[in-house]
Amino acid sequence: MKQKGIILCLVLGMGLCTAWSQEPLKLSVGIEVGSGFVTGDLNPNWNVRQDVGNYNYEYGYSNSLSSEMTMAVIGIKPEISFFKGMFAVSSGLRYTRMNSTVSKGSSSSSSYFFLKDNVNTANTEFYKVKEIWEDNDFLGIPLEVTFLPFQYEQVGFYFKAGVEMNFRFSTNRDIVFLNPDMEIYQQNLLDHVGITPNVLYSTFYTSVGMRMGKKNKTKYNFELLLPSTFLTKNNSSLVVPQMYSGFKFSVQLQVSKTGILKSKTNSKY
């Protein structure tokens, strides 16, 4: 299913590119920011106690072990539109920070779970841990195709499909112990887990959005990411991600007006 979606996106993009020889083009540059929420499970390589979970329904809170993963993005994307703005192809440069955490559900400062050292020793050692977190930073290139079938005065609605390829350039991890004196064992525990996030990170995503702004003027876009898939594995050493969704906001600055940027067949030069 993933491969079919990617092929469809690429074929559609190439098909639209063939229309450039017949249609005048518009060039704009967009600046985007966004956030995503990822569904996933704790990586089984982390040897935590399986009896840490308990629920207290009487007082309305959960004290179970929870794993969370979020994404934040910022980027710049030139976009070329044609067919009177109905279709567009965009690419550019995008920075993504992927944050993963594992902690107890309780907000109490004294809550903790047990983490076992993965090294086989005669004496089993457990450490009381409040939280484990990891930040992965990626720099990547997206490729997106946008279809805007409806435009009424200054408001339009669009559908977008895209793929992206990212390279991980930084990783930071930390184990927050209940007893700060245990910090001296942190690096040994991280080494013994033996998990390294994938250098490459790629996704296939779709979204629906609303565009506001006058023709040939600055546009403002707000879009909702539909449940999308990861194409690579081991994107985090803490969480095994499954799907993600979220939202994006972008400001699109018009660089050329209709007819200024044209294909060679229509150009006077």
C-alpha positions, 0 to 999 in steps of 0.5 A: 500500500505504501509503495502504491501511494509513493508511485502514484504521487511520483507519477502524478508529479511527473505528469504535471511536469509535462504540462509546463511546456503548455502553461504559464507558471507561477513561482512562490516561496513558502515558509512553514512550521508544524507539529505532529503526534506519533502513535507507537509502542515502547522499543522492546530493547529497553528492559523495563519491569512489566509490573509497573502499570496500575490504574486508580480509577477511583481518583481518576488518574493513571500510573502506568508506563507511557511512551510518547513521540512528537515531531516539530518541523520548520522549512522553506519551500519554493512552489511552482503552480500551473493550470491557473493555480489548480496544481502545484509542485514544491520542494525545498529544505526542512528541519525536523526534531523528533522527540520521544519520552518514556515516563510514568503516567502520574505527575507526582515528583516521586513516581518512577519505574524500574529499568534493568541493566541489559548486561547479564551479571550474577546480580540483577540490578534495577534502577529507579527511573523517572523518565527517559527522553531522546531528541533526534534532529533531521535535515531533509528534502520534501517533494509535494504535489498539491491539488486545489480544486476549489477557489472562491474569491480569497479562500481555497481548499486543497489536497496534498500528497508528499514524500520526504527523505531526511538525514539525522545529524544529531541525537541527544538522550538522557535518563532521569533517575529518581536519585540524582546520584545514579547519574554516573551509571547513565552512559553504561545503561545507554551503551548496554541497550545498544540501540542507534536510531537510523541515519535516514528517516523517510515518510509518505504523507497526505493532508488537506488544507485551506489557503487564504489570500488574494491572487498574486499576493501573499497566501496563508495556508493551514493544513491538517496532516492525515494519518501518514506512514513511516517508510524507514525503521528504527527512527527512534531508539525509545519508541517504535512509531506506527503512524502520525498526524498533525498540522502545519501553517505556512506563509507563501510569498509570490515571486512571479506574477502570471506570465512572467515565468513561462516555459520556453515555448511561450517565452519571447526570449 
